[in-house]
Amino acid sequence: MCGRFTLTSDMDILLYRFAVGMPADFNYLPRYNIAPTQPVLGVVYENEQKTLKNFRWGLIPSWAKDMKFGSKMINARSETLSEKPSFKHLVKRQRCLIPADGFYEWIQTSIPKQPVYIRLKSNEPFAFAGLWDQWQSPAETIYSCTIITTAANSLIQSVHHRMPVILTPKQEEIWLNPEIQQYSELAPLFQPYPSDAMEMFPVSLLVNSPRNDSPECIQPI
């Protein structure tokens, strides 16, 4: 699964990496411990171009009665996207990229649980495959998202049996292509990211509380 992640890269690097422009009213701050229900950065394809969009992490389906639904849907299993009512129509038209540069897992056998940080060996930003939806209350409109997961690669298997779907730049173009709508065409993207391109190391127990959001969270120990 993916329950916490980071996005610490400079905005100029992100704009170049994802080939998007900076909206005039867009605010961005590096984040070292992003948790469910918090704001996250997304990339969507709208008006025939890629654009940045703010989301709330935890999908709130358009038909949900209240916002509480979102805390249960921070992840979506890639194997069941075409079956679950909350996801199957989103796969066709409401796909997004969720930029990140690392994510956390926990060694469950230690007390307290020991967080580990996982990133690309290149330390470059990358994108999770995501889905998004729009939820309307009498008072506000909320755009929310979920991160798609797949089976863990050999590196991550030692701490968890699932991992987020990480896309290569070429795969990102396929994922955002609005002309591709069939699950069968997208399913090949849901492979575990290669272990030999990633690294994992233990980090501070600060990560265990989402109140802590500082560079110390990602420092190796």
N, C-alpha and C positions, 0 to 999 in steps of 0.2 A: 504494500500500500504506500501511500505518501501522505503523511500527517503533518509535516513541517518542511519548509524549504527556504531558500535564500535567493535574493536578487540584489547583488551588491555592486554590479558593474556600473560604470559611468553611463549616463544617458546617451552621450555621443556614441559610445561603443554599441549600445543597444539599437539606436536608430540606424547605424550602419549595418549591423548584423542582420536586422530584420527588414531592412530597406523600407522604412516608414518615416514619415515626417513627424515633427513635434507639434501637436495641437497647441494653439495659442494659450489656452486656459488649463494646460495639463501640469499637474504638480507631481514631482517624483523625488523620492528619498530612498537611498539604499536600505535594504531590509535584511537582517541577519537571522530572523527567527519568525518567519511568517506562519501564522496559525489559522486553523479553520475559523470562518465567519469574518476574517479580516479582509481588507481591500487587497486585491492583487491586480497586476498588470496583464492585459491580454492583447493579442493581435488578431483581428478579424478581417474578413474581406467584405467590404461594403462599398457601394457606388463604384464598382469596377476597380478598386484599389485596396491595398492593405492599409489598415489604420489601427492606431492604438485605442484601447477601450479599457475603462476601469470596471472591474467585476468584484463581487463579494464571493469569497471562496466558500462553496457549499451550495449545490444547485437547489434552487427553489423553483419547482415546475410552475408553469403558468397557471395550472389548475389547483395548486396548493391552497389550502384554506388560510394558512398563516406562515410566517417566516421560519418558524421552528423546524419545518421540514428540511431546511437547508443544512442543518448541523449533522444530519444523518447521511448526506450525499456529497461528501467531499471527494470521494473516488467512485469510479464506475468501472466494472470489470469488462475488459475488451471482449471476452468470450460471449457476453450476454447483451451487448449493446443493441442487437437487432431484435431482442425479445422483450426487454423491459419497457413498459409503457412510458416511463419517465425519459427514456433515452432514444427509442427507435426513430421518432420523428426528428429529433435533434441531429442525429447522424447525417440525415439527408441535407440539412440546410443551415444548421447552427453549430458549426465546428469552429474552434479557435485554437490559437497557440498560447501557451502560458509560459512566458520567458522565465528562466531561472539560471542560476549558476552552481547550484548544489542542493542537496536535500539530506534529511536526517533519518536515521533509523535507531533502534535501541537494542542493546544486548539484554534480553529478557532475564537471563540467569543471574545477573548481578543485582545487588541491593545496595543503594538505589539503582534503578536501571541506568546503564551507561550509554549515553548517546554517541553515535558515530556519524561522521560527516562524509558524504559521498559526492564526488564531483568528477568532471572530466580531467584526465591527466594534463590536458592543455590549459586547464583553468579558464576556459572560455565559456561565455554564456551559451545556453542551448534552449530548446523549447520542449515542454510537455505537450502531448496531444490532449485537448480539452473539448468539452461541450459547454454551451451556454444557453440560458433562457431568460426571458423577461417576465417579471412578476409584478402585478399591479395591485396596490391597495388603494383605499380612498385617499390616502395622504401622499403616497410616493410610488415611483417606479424603481424597481431594483433589478439590475442586471447581475446574474450570478453564474457561477461556473463550477465544473467538476473536472478532476484530473483522471484520465483513463489509465488503468493499470494492466499489467500483464505478468506472466511468470517471471520470477527473479532469474538473473544471470548467475553464473558460478561465483562471482565475487560477492553478491548480496545474499545468496542462499544461506550463508552462515548466520545471518541475523534476521532474515524474513523471506517468506516464500513468494512474495509479490514485490513488484517495483513499478514505478511510473513508466509509461510509454514515452521514451525520448526519441524525438525525430531528428534525422539529419536535415540539412538545408534543402536537399532535393525532395525529401519526403514531406517537408513542410509545404512545399508548393502543391503537392498532390492533396494534402489534407485540407488546404484552404480553397482548392479549386471548386467553385460552385457547380461546375458541370458534372462533377463526379458525385453521385448520390447513392450508389449501391454499396451496401455493406461488403459484398464480395470483392469489390474493387479496393476497399480500404483495409480489409483484414490483413493483407500482407505487411502493412505498416506496423502491426502490433507485435513485433518480435522484440525480445529482450535486447537492450543495447549491449554491444560487445564488451565483455569484461576487461579485455586488454587495453581498452581506451579509457578506463575509469580507475579511480583510486578511492580508498576508504580508510579513515583513521579516527580514533577516539578523540572526543572534544570535551569541553567543560560541562559539568552538571548544570551550569547556567541555562543550558538549552531546555532543561526539563520544565522551566516555567516560561510561558509565552510572554510574561511581563519583561523578560530580559531580551533586549534587541540591540546588541552591540557587537563590534568586531571580535570581542573576546569569545563569542559563541563559536566561531569557526577556527580558532587557534588550536593546532594539534597539542595533545598533552602526552 
